[in-house]
Amino acid sequence: MEFISQIQKPIKVALIDDDPLQLEIIKIFLEPEQDIKLSTFSSPSDAYQEILHDEYDCVVTDYRMQDLNGVEFVKIIRATSNVPIIMYTMYDERKIIDQALYTDANILIIKDSDFASARNNSTR
């Protein structure tokens, strides 16, 4: 992954999830990293407007959101940008995996359904 070494530090990451708890959990894991500048968004529409006007090194988005699902969101971003996109979901259904990968998301992460408990475990 040579492109990673070419990214200027800090890495600007846009994190999109309509679940505030998920945003907080991921933020807890990523904020200690000195080389990551994280911007969180609870709305794909707000995130897209920001992504259009500011340069991000990576976009991390949930699959299932109320306004717009992750697949639709990735398609919108791909119409104007080649920014690396990581999509995550707790749904491991083949249809969802195929849709996510078909949209040109660079990476798909299937999170454990017990993901929320990671916050409690990480603070011990």
N, C-alpha and C positions, 0 to 999 in steps of 0.2 A: 504494500500500500504506500507507494512512493508519494502520492498526492498529499498524504497526511503530514509528511515532513516539510512540505512546501507551504503549509498554511501558517500565516503570521500569528503570533501569540498576542493576546489571548484569543482563543477560538470563540467566535460569536455564535451562540446557539439559540434558536427560537424553539421554545417548547410549547406545544399546543395540546390542551386537554380540557374538556368542559367540566371535569370533576376536580374541584379544588383540593381534595385530599390527595389525589394522584399527583397533581402539580407539586404539592408540598413534599410528598415522599421523594419524588425524583429530584426536586431541588435540594433536599437534604443530602442525597447521594452525590450530586454534581457540584454543589457550591464549594465544598472544601477544596476542589481542584482549582489551583491558582491560575491555570491556563484556560479556564472556561469563563466566559461572560454570558450568563444565562438571562434571557428575557422570557417571561412566561405570559401565556395568553389563554384565556378561557373561551375565546371565540375564534373560530377559524377565519371569520371575516376580518376581525381586528388584526389578527396575525398576518393575513395576506396583505393588508394595507401597509403594515410595517415592513414586511419582507420586500414589497415593491419599492419602498422609499429608503431602505437601509440595507446594507450588504451583510448577509449572514453567511457563515461558513458551513452551517448545517441546520437542518430543520428536523425536529423530532415531534411526531404527531401520533395521537391515539387514532385507532381505527373507528371506534364507535363514539360519535358525538351527536348532539341533538340538531344543531344547525345544518351541519354538513358532515358526511362521514369522511374518514381518512382517505378513502379511494378517490372520492370526488375532489377533495382538497389537494391531493397530490396531482391530479390531472390539471387543476387550475394553476398550480405552481409550475408544472412542467411546460405549460403553454408559454411561459415567459422566462424560465430560469432552469439552469442545470445544477443548482445547489444540491449537495448530497442530502438525501431524505431518509430518515429512519422512521419506520412506522411500527407501532407496538399494539398488541391486542392480547386479551386473555382468551379469545375465541380461537380454538385450534381446528376449526372446521375447514376441510379441504377447499370449499368454495371461497371462503374469506382469504385463505392463504393465496390461492390462485389470483383473486382479484387484486390483492395488495401487490403481488409481484408483477402482475400485468401492467400496473400503472406506472412502472418504472421507479418505484421506491427502491433505494439502493440496498436497504437492509430491512428485514421484517423480524421483529422479536415477539415471540409468544411468551407473555408473562404468566407466571403461576397465578392461579385464582386466589392464592393466599398472599399475594403481593403486598397487601396493606400491612400485614404483620411484620414485614421486613423493617418498617420504621421502628417498631418496638425492639426488635432484635438488634438493630444497628446502634441503638443508643445505650446498650448495656455494656 
